[in-house]
Amino acid sequence: MSSNCFSSHRQNLISGIVGGVSAVFLLLCGAPALAIDSKYQVPAPELQALVDAPRGPEFRLGPLNKMGLLISIPSLPSIAEVAQPELKLAGLRVHSRLRAASRTSFSDGLSLLEIASGNTRKVSGLPNRVQIADMAWSADERWLAFSNWGKRGVELWLLNVKTATAHKLIEEPLNAVTSAGFSWVSGNGQADQLLVRLLPKSQKPAPRESTIPTGPSMQETRGGKLAQTRTYPDLLRNPFDADMLDWQLQTQLAMVSVQGKVRRFGPNMNLTKALASPDGKWILTTQIKRPYSYQLPLERFGQLIEVWDIEGKKLKTIAELPMRERLPSANDAVQAGPRNFSWRNDQPATLYWLEAQGGGDPDSNIKVHDILMQHGVPFGGAPQKLMDLAWRFNSVVWGNDHLALVTETWGKTKEIRTWRIQPGAPHSKPDLLFARKSEDQYANPGAPLMELNQYGRSVIRLTRDEQSMFLIGTGASPEGDRPFIDRYHLPTEKAQRLWRSKAPYYEEVLGVVDDLGTQLITTRESQDERPNLYLRSISSNAAPKALTAFPHPTPQLRGIQKRQLHYERQDGLSLSATLYLPPGYDPKRDGARPMLMWAYPREFKSAETAAQVTSSPYKFNRINVQGPQVMLARGYTVLDGFAMPIVGEGRKEPNDTFIEQIKMNAEAAVDEVVRLGVADRHKIAIGGHSYGAFMAANLLAHTSLFRAGIARSGAYNRSLTPFGFQAEDRNYWKAIDTYQEMSPFNYADEIDVPLLLIHGEDDNNPGTFPMQSERMYQALQGLGTPARLVMLPYESHSYRARESLLHMLWEQDQWLLRYVKNAKPVSGK
């Protein structure tokens, strides 16, 4: 590794958060950077063709399993669309003109698929330029509600399934800042109707920010217990932002019939959530309340939680929750007191919620950390306790008064347990059904298959005798994922395997048609066959019936070779990876090729689970233009998702040996692909996105395995994320050595191969602020290391605009061409 003038200053950098002095030093220490003409570039035609390949359609199964929706996906949005003005308020990004959460992913057409016959009908009545955002089936599959982004606002539309025609249901625009803005209220004999969030009829104009400040923006802390406050993006900055947030959230609730009749009720509210009770008579609302915070996102603001009737009368204030400013310092930490209020799906109007014990601190030496509570409208008598949880509540799925499944987890030990409770008999003892390590996917029993009940709400699907439920899962195994469906007999707590996917296909269950579980709706794919829908009978040997026949989106890459590799690292831990080879390539005939390797580190508490195989060799060779497989079109071999486990067994923390372990992982992977003859040892590049970018920079700093690197939207200085990152819940001051050793910025002088840094200018991911890439580039530039920094305008953590993705591929292609494919031979080798 190289050394230069930066080496003697490392201790100064390590002593604290990088500031102006360090940045000035970095600029003075190296040669001046080159000014580059900033214009979008277009990559080679074979890469451009991948960006412009057909997308979709996507599929959504109806709740009765009789109809399906085919959702047309248009080509990538232009930079002009991505660059539309948006507000950044308390962690939200809002399209200010439309009063909706900012987005660029839409559908431009719909078709209906009849499952029994396989017939499709294109939906008529849509506007010429439609931007369909959110969709929801009615419980009886007669209707589909969806929102369209129109010129005047977010519009509510309705699709009549019988006639396959759609029309705008109401003229009044929706407020879709924190939700879709609509939800079905149906079932139990009621006529279908929708609970909608409308813009207030009369509201003052949006606040205007004065160019002349009335004073400074001020913050103050008065001390208190240690708080786990991570580096959140898009926070409020001043009183104007707070006023604008209030204005954007202002909403009035209404009920809308399928005939388009609108009935508003209740006052205007700063609404973040509105949930109708299953019987449709009550509305659970969540409003935010002042004072707001300049350090926290919206979900940690103070909340006012109330229940209203559909005539606009308040029944009860359920809770007034203070700002969650000082959460305890741990990943399992939650706010003290009550939280997570919602309705039981299996009852007309029964609230449930959690009550944290021990102040929500997972380090409290107590036997019970959460209590699951319930209380039925009209809230007479005392609330009922459903269950004490020794760990932290994770989820609940409702069946009926005799069956609900409650899952609890504990992050420190990576444990997960699922209990069966009887909500109608709160004093009955919970029954433990499943227990495993959360990272042990081989032991994952699957998740219960759900259906809609008489209220139109999702509940556990039971057989007619109510003795069994169905479990579906990915079926992780040493041979790869093999999805399955089981019938689970509740009295004996035993599962019977009904069906499991077989090679050479990867097939997943989407729905069950009959009560016995013999008629399945699946999606099936293989390496060269994109996912298509099938109707399968498991009671006969008949071949499944194809319901769709979607063509290969990138036929020019048909014939990609994919292999699942298995190998060991130095300490004996078994690892796996997916190897991709270009069509027609033969390593024995053609010799070793330049290779791009791509990975993402993951933490584990046991070596046994870290060694488990993930994914499947039979999945369709999807070419994600943001992934590494695109370089197959340029003749490179690709190793994607090669195992990058970071293991900390027992009381050991995984990150205390992070560098040592990523080195072993990378060395084992490189040795394997070289042994197979598919990679030239001296022409391998390493790349990654987000935490994978962090890994890539560390591997360049601590190994000599790679000729170049690509790091996208990463973080490189852990002192700038002082209250934890990924699964690390210790703060900087509790684990200074680990934070420093893990930061590739502190070892920038050890990087002596070219590094391409790409980052979205508007990255909205906690911990990967654009400054991370800017400071890393300044270090490399000052140290004289070949580096390039590309900041993509208007892009977030993932890139969306067609121009951005084309330019990203141009950058990566040029970088690999210059520093890997056409790299000069290594001297002496």
C-alpha positions in Angstrom: 0.0 0.0 0.0 1.1 3.5 -0.7 2.0 6.1 2.0 2.3 9.8 1.6 1.8 13.1 3.5 -1.6 12.1 4.8 -0.3 9.2 6.9 1.2 11.4 9.7 -2.1 13.1 10.1 -4.3 10.1 10.6 -4.2 10.4 14.4 -5.5 13.9 14.2 -8.3 12.8 12.0 -9.2 9.9 14.2 -9.4 12.2 17.3 -12.7 13.7 16.2 -15.3 14.4 13.6 -13.7 15.7 10.4 -14.0 19.4 10.1 -12.8 22.4 8.1 -9.1 22.1 9.1 -8.9 18.5 7.8 -10.7 19.5 4.6 -8.3 22.4 3.9 -5.4 20.1 4.5 -6.7 17.6 2.0 -7.0 20.2 -0.6 -3.5 21.5 -0.1 -1.9 18.1 0.1 -2.6 17.0 -3.5 -2.7 18.3 -7.1 -5.7 20.4 -8.1 -8.8 18.5 -9.3 -9.8 18.6 -12.9 -12.9 20.7 -13.9 -15.1 18.5 -16.1 -17.8 19.5 -18.5 -21.0 18.4 -16.7 -23.3 17.0 -19.3 -25.3 13.8 -19.2 -23.5 11.0 -21.2 -25.0 8.0 -23.0 -23.3 4.6 -22.6 -22.6 2.0 -25.3 -25.7 0.9 -27.3 -25.8 -2.5 -25.5 -26.1 -0.7 -22.1 -28.6 1.8 -23.3 -30.8 -1.0 -24.6 -30.9 -2.4 -21.1 -32.1 0.9 -19.6 -34.8 1.2 -22.3 -35.9 -2.5 -22.1 -39.7 -3.0 -21.5 -40.8 -2.9 -17.9 -43.6 -4.8 -16.2 -46.4 -5.5 -16.2 -46.8 -6.1 -12.6 -49.6 -8.4 -11.1 -52.0 -8.0 -8.2 -54.3 -10.8 -7.3 -57.9 -10.0 -6.2 -59.0 -10.8 -2.7 -61.3 -13.6 -3.9 -58.7 -15.2 -6.2 -61.0 -14.9 -9.1 -59.6 -11.8 -10.8 -56.1 -10.3 -11.2 -54.9 -6.9 -12.2 -52.1 -6.5 -14.8 -50.4 -3.2 -14.2 -48.5 -1.6 -17.1 -45.3 0.1 -16.1 -44.0 2.9 -18.4 -40.4 3.6 -19.3 -38.2 5.4 -16.9 -39.1 9.0 -16.0 -37.1 11.8 -17.5 -34.9 14.1 -15.4 -37.5 16.8 -16.0 -40.0 14.7 -14.1 -37.6 13.8 -11.3 -36.6 17.5 -11.0 -40.2 18.7 -10.2 -40.1 20.9 -7.1 -40.6 19.1 -3.8 -40.7 20.1 -0.2 -38.5 18.4 2.4 -40.3 18.5 5.7 -39.7 16.4 8.8 -38.4 13.4 6.8 -41.2 13.7 4.2 -40.7 14.7 0.6 -43.8 16.4 -0.7 -44.9 17.4 -4.2 -46.0 20.8 -3.1 -48.5 21.6 -5.9 -50.4 18.2 -5.6 -50.3 17.8 -1.8 -48.9 14.2 -2.2 -45.8 12.3 -1.3 -43.2 12.9 -4.0 -42.8 10.0 -6.3 -41.9 9.1 -9.9 -43.2 5.5 -10.1 -46.6 5.2 -11.8 -48.6 2.9 -13.9 -49.9 4.0 -17.4 -52.5 1.3 -18.0 -54.5 -1.5 -16.5 -55.9 -4.8 -17.7 -58.0 -7.4 -15.9 -57.2 -11.1 -15.9 -59.8 -13.7 -15.3 -58.1 -16.5 -13.4 -60.3 -19.4 -14.4 -60.2 -18.8 -18.1 -56.9 -16.8 -18.5 -58.8 -14.2 -20.5 -57.6 -10.5 -20.3 -59.5 -7.3 -20.9 -57.9 -3.9 -21.2 -59.4 -1.2 -19.0 -61.1 1.6 -20.9 -62.0 5.1 -19.8 -58.6 6.1 -18.6 -57.3 9.6 -19.6 -54.8 9.9 -22.4 -52.0 10.7 -20.0 -52.6 8.7 -16.9 -50.3 8.5 -13.8 -51.8 5.8 -11.6 -50.2 5.9 -8.1 -52.1 3.7 -5.6 -54.6 0.9 -6.0 -57.0 -1.0 -3.8 -59.5 -3.8 -4.5 -62.9 -3.8 -2.8 -63.6 -6.9 -0.7 -66.0 -8.4 -3.2 -63.8 -7.8 -6.2 -66.4 -5.7 -7.9 -64.4 -2.5 -7.8 -60.9 -1.2 -7.9 -60.2 2.2 -6.5 -57.0 4.0 -7.6 -55.5 7.5 -7.6 -54.4 9.4 -10.7 -52.0 12.3 -10.5 -53.9 15.0 -12.5 -53.1 18.6 -13.3 -55.3 19.9 -10.4 -54.3 17.4 -7.8 -54.5 13.7 -6.8 -57.8 12.3 -8.3 -59.8 9.4 -7.0 -60.9 7.0 -9.8 -63.0 3.8 -9.8 -62.8 0.7 -12.0 -65.9 -1.3 -12.5 -64.5 -4.9 -12.8 -67.6 -6.3 -14.6 -67.4 -3.8 -17.4 -63.7 -3.2 -17.3 -64.3 0.6 -17.4 -62.9 3.3 -15.2 -64.0 6.8 -14.4 -63.1 9.7 -12.1 -65.2 9.2 -9.0 -65.2 12.7 -7.5 -63.9 16.1 -8.5 -62.4 17.0 -5.1 -58.7 16.3 -4.8 -57.2 14.0 -2.2 -54.5 14.8 0.4 -51.9 12.0 -0.2 -49.0 13.4 1.8 -48.7 10.6 4.3 -50.9 7.9 2.7 -52.7 6.9 -0.5 -55.6 9.2 0.6 -58.3 6.5 0.4 -59.2 3.1 1.8 -62.2 0.8 1.5 -64.9 0.6 4.1 -67.0 -2.4 3.2 -68.3 -5.7 4.3 -70.7 -6.9 7.0 -73.7 -6.0 4.9 -72.7 -2.4 4.3 -72.6 -0.9 0.8 -69.1 -0.4 -0.6 -67.8 3.0 0.3 -64.4 4.7 0.7 -62.9 6.6 3.5 -61.0 9.5 1.9 -58.8 12.4 3.0 -59.8 15.5 1.2 -58.2 18.9 1.0 -60.1 21.4 3.2 -62.8 23.3 1.4 -61.6 26.6 2.8 -57.9 27.0 3.7 -55.7 29.9 3.8 -53.0 30.1 1.1 -49.8 28.3 1.7 -47.4 30.2 4.0 -44.7 32.2 2.2 -41.2 32.4 3.4 -39.9 35.8 4.0 -36.5 36.7 2.4 -35.8 38.8 5.5 -35.4 36.6 8.6 -37.1 37.6 11.9 -34.3 36.0 13.9 -32.0 33.0 14.0 -33.1 29.4 14.0 -32.5 28.1 17.5 -32.3 24.8 19.2 -31.7 23.8 22.8 -31.3 20.7 24.8 -31.6 20.6 28.6 -29.9 17.3 29.0 -31.4 14.0 30.1 -30.7 10.4 29.5 -28.6 9.1 26.6 -30.7 9.3 23.4 -30.3 7.3 20.2 -30.9 9.9 17.6 -29.5 8.9 14.2 -28.6 11.2 11.3 -32.0 11.8 9.7 -32.4 13.7 6.4 -34.9 16.3 5.3 -35.7 17.7 8.8 -37.5 20.9 9.6 -35.1 23.9 9.7 -37.1 26.9 10.9 -40.6 28.1 11.9 -41.6 28.5 8.3 -41.0 24.8 7.6 -43.1 24.0 10.6 -46.0 26.1 9.3 -45.6 24.6 5.8 -45.8 21.1 7.3 -49.1 22.0 9.1 -50.5 23.5 5.8 -49.6 20.4 3.8 -51.1 18.0 6.3 -54.4 19.8 6.7 -57.1 17.3 5.8 -60.9 16.8 6.2 -62.2 13.2 6.2 -65.1 12.1 4.1 -67.1 9.0 3.1 -67.5 8.5 -0.7 -70.0 6.0 -2.2 -69.3 4.1 -5.4 -71.9 6.4 -7.0 -69.6 9.3 -6.2 -71.6 10.9 -3.3 -69.3 12.8 -1.0 -70.1 13.3 2.7 -67.5 15.3 4.6 -67.4 14.9 8.4 -65.3 16.2 11.3 -62.9 19.2 11.6 -59.8 20.0 9.6 -56.9 18.1 11.1 -53.1 17.9 10.8 -53.7 14.3 9.9 -51.0 11.6 9.5 -53.2 8.5 9.8 -56.9 7.7 9.6 -58.1 4.1 10.0 -61.8 3.0 9.8 -63.0 0.3 12.2 -63.9 -2.9 10.4 -67.6 -2.2 10.9 -67.1 1.2 9.3 -68.6 3.2 12.2 -65.6 4.6 13.8 -62.4 6.4 12.7 -59.0 6.2 14.5 -57.1 9.3 13.8 -53.5 10.4 14.5 -52.5 14.0 14.4 -49.2 15.6 15.1 -48.9 18.2 17.8 -46.5 21.0 18.6 -43.8 21.7 19.6 -42.0 20.1 16.6 -38.3 19.1 16.4 -35.4 20.1 14.1 -33.6 16.9 15.0 -36.3 14.2 14.5 -38.6 13.0 11.7 -42.4 13.2 11.7 -42.9 9.8 13.2 -41.2 10.9 16.4 -43.3 14.1 16.9 -45.9 14.3 19.6 -49.2 12.7 18.6 -52.9 13.1 19.4 -54.8 9.9 19.0 -58.6 10.0 18.9 -61.6 8.0 17.9 -64.4 9.7 15.9 -67.7 8.5 14.6 -68.6 8.9 11.0 -70.9 11.8 11.8 -68.0 13.9 12.9 -68.4 13.6 16.7 -65.3 12.7 18.8 -65.9 9.7 20.9 -62.7 9.6 22.9 -59.1 10.9 23.1 -57.2 7.6 23.3 -53.7 9.1 24.0 -51.6 12.2 23.9 -48.1 11.1 23.2 -45.2 13.4 23.8 -42.3 14.0 21.4 -40.1 10.9 21.4 -36.9 12.9 21.8 -34.9 10.7 24.0 -35.3 7.0 23.1 -33.0 4.6 24.9 -29.8 3.7 23.1 -30.4 0.3 21.5 -32.0 -1.2 18.4 -34.9 -2.7 20.5 -35.6 0.6 22.2 -39.1 2.1 21.9 -41.0 5.0 23.4 -42.2 4.6 27.0 -45.9 3.9 27.5 -48.5 3.1 24.8 -47.8 2.9 21.1 -49.0 1.3 17.8 -52.7 1.8 18.1 -54.8 0.0 15.5 -58.0 -2.0 15.0 -58.4 -5.8 15.4 -59.3 -7.0 11.9 -61.5 -9.7 13.1 -63.8 -7.6 15.3 -66.3 -4.8 14.5 -64.5 -2.2 16.5 -61.8 -3.3 19.0 -58.6 -1.3 19.4 -55.3 -2.9 20.3 -52.0 -1.4 21.2 -48.7 -2.0 22.9 -47.5 -0.7 26.3 -43.7 -0.7 26.7 -42.4 -1.6 30.1 -39.1 -0.4 31.7 -39.3 2.9 30.0 -38.9 1.1 26.6 -35.3 0.4 27.4 -34.2 -3.1 26.3 -31.4 -3.0 28.9 -33.9 -2.9 31.7 -33.7 -6.0 33.9 -37.3 -6.9 33.7 -39.2 -10.0 32.7 -41.8 -8.2 30.5 -40.8 -5.7 27.9 -44.2 -5.2 26.1 -47.8 -5.8 26.9 -50.4 -6.3 24.2 -53.7 -4.6 25.2 -57.2 -4.4 23.7 -60.4 -2.3 24.4 -63.7 -2.4 22.5 -65.8 0.5 21.5 -67.5 2.3 23.3 -64.6 1.8 25.7 -66.7 0.8 28.7 -64.9 -0.8 31.6 -61.1 -1.4 31.8 -58.9 -2.4 28.9 -58.0 -6.0 28.7 -54.4 -7.4 28.7 -54.0 -10.0 25.9 -50.4 -11.0 26.5 -47.2 -10.2 28.3 -44.1 -10.3 26.0 -40.7 -11.0 27.3 -39.1 -9.5 24.2 -40.1 -6.7 21.8 -43.4 -7.0 19.9 -42.9 -7.5 16.2 -46.3 -8.2 14.7 -49.8 -9.7 15.1 -52.1 -11.4 12.6 -55.7 -11.9 13.6 -57.9 -14.8 12.8 -60.9 -14.9 15.2 -61.6 -14.9 18.9 -59.9 -18.3 19.2 -56.8 -17.5 17.1 -54.3 -14.7 16.7 -50.5 -15.1 16.1 -48.2 -12.7 18.0 -44.6 -12.5 17.0 -41.9 -11.1 19.3 -38.1 -10.6 18.6 -35.0 -9.7 20.4 -32.4 -7.9 18.3 -29.3 -8.6 20.5 -29.7 -12.3 20.3 -31.4 -12.5 16.8 -34.2 -14.6 18.3 -37.8 -14.7 17.1 -40.9 -16.5 18.6 -44.5 -16.8 17.4 -47.3 -17.4 19.9 -50.9 -18.5 19.5 -53.3 -16.5 21.7 -57.1 -16.5 22.1 -58.1 -12.9 22.0 -61.7 -13.8 23.1 -60.3 -15.4 26.2 -57.6 -12.9 27.4 -56.7 -14.9 30.5 -55.8 -18.0 28.5 -52.2 -19.0 28.4 -50.3 -18.2 25.1 -49.1 -21.3 23.2 -45.6 -21.2 21.6 -45.8 -22.3 18.0 -42.4 -21.4 16.5 -39.0 -20.4 17.9 -35.8 -19.8 15.9 -33.0 -17.4 15.3 -34.4 -14.7 13.0 -31.4 -15.1 10.7 -32.0 -18.9 10.5 -33.9 -19.0 7.2 -33.7 -22.8 6.9 -35.9 -23.1 10.0 -38.4 -20.4 8.8 -41.9 -22.1 9.0 -43.4 -19.5 6.6 -46.2 -17.0 7.1 -49.9 -17.7 7.3 -52.0 -17.3 4.1 -54.5 -14.5 4.6 -58.0 -13.8 3.3 -60.6 -11.0 3.6 -63.4 -11.6 6.2 -66.9 -10.2 6.3 -65.6 -6.8 7.2 -63.3 -6.8 4.2 -60.2 -7.0 6.4 -57.2 -9.4 6.2 -57.4 -12.4 8.6 -55.8 -15.8 8.7 -57.3 -18.2 6.2 -58.6 -21.3 7.9 -59.9 -24.5 6.4 -63.7 -25.0 6.6 -63.5 -26.9 9.9 -61.3 -24.2 11.3 -58.7 -26.8 12.4 -55.9 -25.8 9.9 -54.3 -22.8 8.4 -51.9 -22.6 5.4 -48.3 -21.5 5.6 -46.3 -20.2 2.6 -42.6 -19.5 2.6 -39.5 -19.1 0.5 -38.2 -22.5 1.6 -34.5 -21.6 2.1 -32.3 -24.7 1.9 -28.7 -25.7 1.1 -29.8 -26.1 -2.5 -31.3 -22.6 -2.6 -34.7 -21.2 -2.1 -37.6 -23.6 -2.9 -40.9 -22.0 -2.1 -43.6 -24.1 -0.4 -47.1 -24.3 1.0 -48.0 -26.3 4.1 -51.3 -27.1 5.8 -50.7 -26.5 9.5 -53.0 -28.5 11.8 -53.6 -26.3 14.9 -54.7 -28.9 17.4 -51.6 -31.1 16.9 -49.3 -28.2 15.8 -48.0 -30.2 12.9 -47.4 -29.1 9.3 -48.1 -31.2 6.2 -46.2 -30.3 3.1 -48.7 -29.8 0.2 -46.3 -28.6 -2.5 -42.8 -27.4 -3.1 -41.1 -25.7 -6.0 -38.9 -28.0 -8.1 -35.9 -27.5 -10.4 -35.4 -26.1 -13.0 -38.1 -23.5 -11.9 -38.5 -21.1 -9.1 -42.2 -21.0 -8.4 -44.1 -19.1 -5.6 -47.6 -19.4 -4.3 -49.7 -16.2 -4.7 -53.1 -17.6 -3.7 -55.1 -20.7 -2.9 -58.4 -21.2 -4.8 -60.0 -24.0 -2.9 -60.5 -24.9 0.8 -58.2 -28.0 0.7 -55.3 -26.1 -0.8 -55.2 -28.2 -4.0 -55.7 -25.4 -6.5 -52.9 -22.8 -6.4 -52.2 -19.6 -8.3 -48.5 -19.3 -8.7 -45.8 -17.2 -10.4 -43.2 -19.4 -12.1 -39.8 -18.5 -13.6 -36.5 -20.0 -14.8 -33.2 -18.6 -15.8 -34.4 -17.7 -19.3 -38.2 -17.5 -18.6 -39.4 -14.3 -16.9 -42.1 -14.7 -14.2 -45.5 -15.7 -15.5 -48.7 -16.6 -13.8 -50.0 -20.2 -13.6 -53.0 -22.1 -12.3 -51.7 -25.3 -10.7 -53.6 -28.4 -9.4 -51.5 -30.3 -6.9 -54.0 -33.2 -6.7 -53.2 -34.3 -10.2 -50.1 -34.8 -12.4 -51.4 -32.4 -15.0 -49.0 -29.6 -16.1 -49.9 -26.2 -14.7 -52.0 -23.9 -16.9 -50.2 -20.7 -18.0 -52.3 -17.6 -17.5 -49.8 -15.2 -19.0 -47.0 -15.3 -21.5 -44.9 -12.3 -20.9 -41.9 -12.1 -23.3 -38.3 -11.9 -22.4 -37.5 -8.2 -21.8 -33.9 -8.4 -22.9 -33.6 -11.2 -25.5 -30.2 -10.1 -26.4 -29.0 -11.5 -23.1 -30.9 -14.7 -23.3 -28.5 -17.5 -22.5 -26.7 -15.9 -19.6 -25.1 -18.6 -17.6 -25.8 -18.6 -13.9 -24.2 -20.8 -11.3 -24.4 -21.0 -7.5 -21.0 -21.2 -6.0 -20.0 -22.8 -2.7 -16.6 -22.3 -1.1 -15.0 -21.6 2.3 -13.2 -18.7 3.8 -9.9 -19.0 5.8 -11.6 -19.8 9.1 -13.7 -22.6 7.6 -17.0 -20.7 7.3 -19.0 -21.8 4.3 -19.9 -19.1 1.8 -21.9 -18.9 -1.4 -22.3 -16.5 -4.3 -24.0 -16.2 -7.7 -21.7 -16.3 -10.7 -23.0 -14.8 -14.0 -21.2 -15.5 -17.3 -22.0 -13.7 -20.7 -23.9 -15.7 -23.3 -21.7 -18.0 -25.3 -18.7 -17.5 -23.0 -16.6 -20.7 -22.4 -13.8 -20.1 -19.8 -11.8 -23.1 -21.1 -12.0 -21.8 -24.7 -12.0 -18.1 -24.1 -9.8 -17.8 -21.0 -10.3 -15.7 -17.9 -12.1 -12.4 -18.2 -12.2 -9.1 -16.4 -14.7 -9.4 -13.5 -16.9 -7.1 -11.5 -17.7 -8.3 -8.0 -20.6 -6.8 -6.0 -21.7 -7.4 -2.4 -23.5 -6.1 0.7 -22.3 -6.9 4.2 -24.8 -8.5 6.7 -24.4 -9.1 10.4 -25.0 -12.5 12.1 -24.8 -13.9 15.6 -23.8 -17.4 14.6 -21.5 -18.9 12.0 -24.0 -21.7 11.3 -26.7 -19.2 10.0 -24.1 -17.0 8.3 -23.2 -20.0 6.1 -26.8 -20.6 4.9 -27.5 -20.4 1.2 -29.7 -17.6 0.0 -31.6 -17.0 -3.3 -32.1 -19.6 -6.0 -30.1 -20.6 -9.1 -33.4 -21.0 -11.0 -34.6 -17.4 -10.7 -35.0 -15.4 -13.9 -31.9 -13.6 -15.0 -33.3 -10.1 -14.3 -31.0 -7.4 -15.5 -31.4 -4.6 -12.9 -29.7 -1.6 -14.4 -28.6 -0.5 -11.0 -27.0 -3.9 -10.4 -23.7 -5.4 -11.6 -25.2 -7.8 -14.2 -25.4 -5.0 -16.8 -21.7 -5.4 -17.4 -22.4 -8.9 -18.8 -23.4 -6.9 -22.0 -19.9 -5.6 -22.2 -18.2 -9.0 -21.9 -17.3 -9.0 -18.2 -18.0 -11.9 -15.8 -19.9 -10.9 -12.7 -20.0 -12.3 -9.2 -23.1 -10.8 -7.5 -24.2 -11.0 -3.9 -21.1 -12.9 -2.9 -21.5 -13.8 0.8 -20.2 -11.0 3.1 -21.2 -12.2 6.6 -20.0 -10.4 9.7 -20.3 -12.8 12.6 -20.2 -12.0 16.3 -21.1 -15.1 18.3 -22.2 -14.9 21.9 -21.3 -11.6 23.5 -19.0 -10.6 20.7 -20.0 -7.7 18.5 -19.8 -8.4 14.8 -18.4 -5.0 13.9 -15.4 -5.4 16.2 -13.9 -7.6 13.6 -15.5 -6.1 10.5 -12.3 -5.4 8.6 -10.8 -8.8 9.3 -14.0 -10.6 8.2 -14.7 -8.7 5.0 -11.0 -9.4 4.0 -11.5 -13.1 4.5 -14.8 -13.0 2.6 -13.3 -11.2 -0.4 -10.1 -13.3 -0.5 -12.2 -16.5 -0.5 -14.4 -15.2 -3.3 -11.5 -14.0 -5.4 -9.6 -17.3 -5.0 -12.7 -19.3 -6.1 -13.4 -17.3 -9.3 -9.7 -17.5 -10.2 -9.7 -21.2 -9.5 -12.7 -21.6 -11.8 -10.9 -19.8 -14.6 -13.6 -17.1 -15.0 -11.7 -14.1 -13.7 -8.3 -12.7 -14.3 -6.8 -12.2 -10.8 -5.3 -8.9 -11.9 -8.4 -7.5 -13.6 -11.1 -7.6 -10.9 -13.1 -4.6 -9.7 -15.1 -4.4 -6.5 -18.4 -2.4 -6.2 -21.4 -1.8 -4.1 -24.2 0.5 -3.2 -24.9 2.1 0.2 -23.4 -0.2 2.8 -21.9 -2.1 -0.1 -20.1 1.1 -1.1 -18.7 1.4 2.4 -17.5 -2.2 2.1 -15.9 -1.6 -1.3 -13.9 1.4 0.0 -12.7 -0.6 3.0 -11.6 -3.5 0.8 -9.6 -1.1 -1.3 -8.0 0.4 1.8 -7.2 -2.9 3.5 -6.4 -5.4 0.6 -4.6 -5.6 -2.7 -7.2 -7.8 -4.3 -8.7 -5.3 -6.8 -7.6 -3.1 -9.6 -10.4 -0.5 -9.2 -13.6 0.2 -7.2 -17.1 1.6 -7.7 -18.8 3.0 -4.6 -22.4 4.4 -4.9 -24.3 6.4 -2.3 -22.1 5.3 0.5 -20.9 6.5 3.9 -17.1 6.5 4.6 -16.6 8.3 7.9 -18.5 6.7 10.8 -17.9 9.6 13.2 -20.5 11.4 11.0 -23.1 8.7 12.0 -22.3 8.8 15.7 -25.5 7.2 17.0 -25.4 3.9 15.1 -25.7 2.6 11.6 -27.0 -0.6 10.1 -27.3 -3.1 13.0 -24.7 -1.3 15.1 -26.6 0.1 18.1 -23.6 1.3 20.2 -22.9 4.9 19.8 -19.6 6.4 18.8 -18.4 7.1 22.3 -19.1 3.6 23.5 -17.2 2.0 20.6 -14.7 4.6 19.4 -12.1 2.1 18.2 -14.7 0.2 16.1 -16.1 3.3 14.5 -12.6 4.5 13.7 -11.3 1.2 12.4 -14.4 0.7 10.2 -14.1 4.1 8.6 -12.3 3.9 5.2 -11.9 7.7 5.3 -9.4 7.2 8.1 -7.4 4.9 5.8 -7.8 6.9 2.6 -4.0 7.0 2.3 -3.9 3.2 2.0 -6.1 3.3 -1.1 -3.8 3.1 -4.1 -6.2 2.0 -6.8 -8.8 4.1 -8.7 -12.1 4.7 -6.9 -15.3 5.9 -8.7 -17.7 7.7 -6.3 -21.3 8.2 -7.4 -23.9 9.9 -5.2 -27.4 11.4 -5.5 -27.3 15.1 -4.6 -30.6 14.7 -2.7 -29.9 11.4 -0.9 -32.7 10.8 1.5 -31.2 7.9 3.4 -30.2 8.3 7.0 -26.4 8.2 7.3 -25.5 8.5 3.7 -25.6 12.3 3.3 -23.9 13.4 0.0 -21.2 15.0 2.1 -19.8 11.5 2.8 -18.8 11.1 -0.8 -17.6 14.7 -1.2 -15.3 14.3 1.8 -14.0 11.0 0.6 -13.2 12.4 -2.8 -11.4 15.4 -1.3 -9.2 13.0 0.7 -8.3 10.9 -2.4 -7.8 14.0 -4.5 -5.5 15.5 -2.0 -3.6 12.3 -1.6 -3.0 11.9 -5.3 -5.1 8.8 -5.8 -7.0 8.5 -9.0 -10.7 9.2 -8.1 -13.8 10.6 -9.7 -16.8 12.1 -8.0 -20.2 12.1 -9.8 -23.1 13.9 -8.1 -26.4 13.1 -9.8 -28.8 16.1 -9.7 -32.2 15.6 -8.0 -31.5 11.9 -7.2 -32.2 10.3 -3.9 -30.5 7.1 -2.4 -31.6 5.1 -5.4 -31.5 6.7 -8.9 -34.7 7.2 -10.9 -34.3 9.4 -14.0 -33.4 7.8 -17.3 -30.7 10.3 -17.9 -29.2 9.6 -14.5 -29.1 5.8 -15.0 -27.7 6.2 -18.5 -25.0 8.4 -17.2 -24.2 6.1 -14.3 -23.7 3.2 -16.7 -21.5 5.4 -18.9 -19.3 6.3 -15.8 -19.0 2.7 -14.7 -18.3 1.4 -18.2 -15.6 4.0 -18.8 -14.0 3.4 -15.4 -13.8 -0.3 -15.8 -12.6 0.0 -19.4 -9.8 2.4 -18.3 -8.7 0.9 -15.0 -9.6 -2.8 -15.3 -10.2 -4.2 -18.8 -7.4 -2.1 -20.4 -5.3 -1.9 -17.2 -1.6 -2.2 -17.6 0.0 -5.4 -16.5 0.9 -5.5 -12.8 4.7 -5.0 -12.6 6.6 -8.2 -11.7 3.5 -10.4 -12.2 
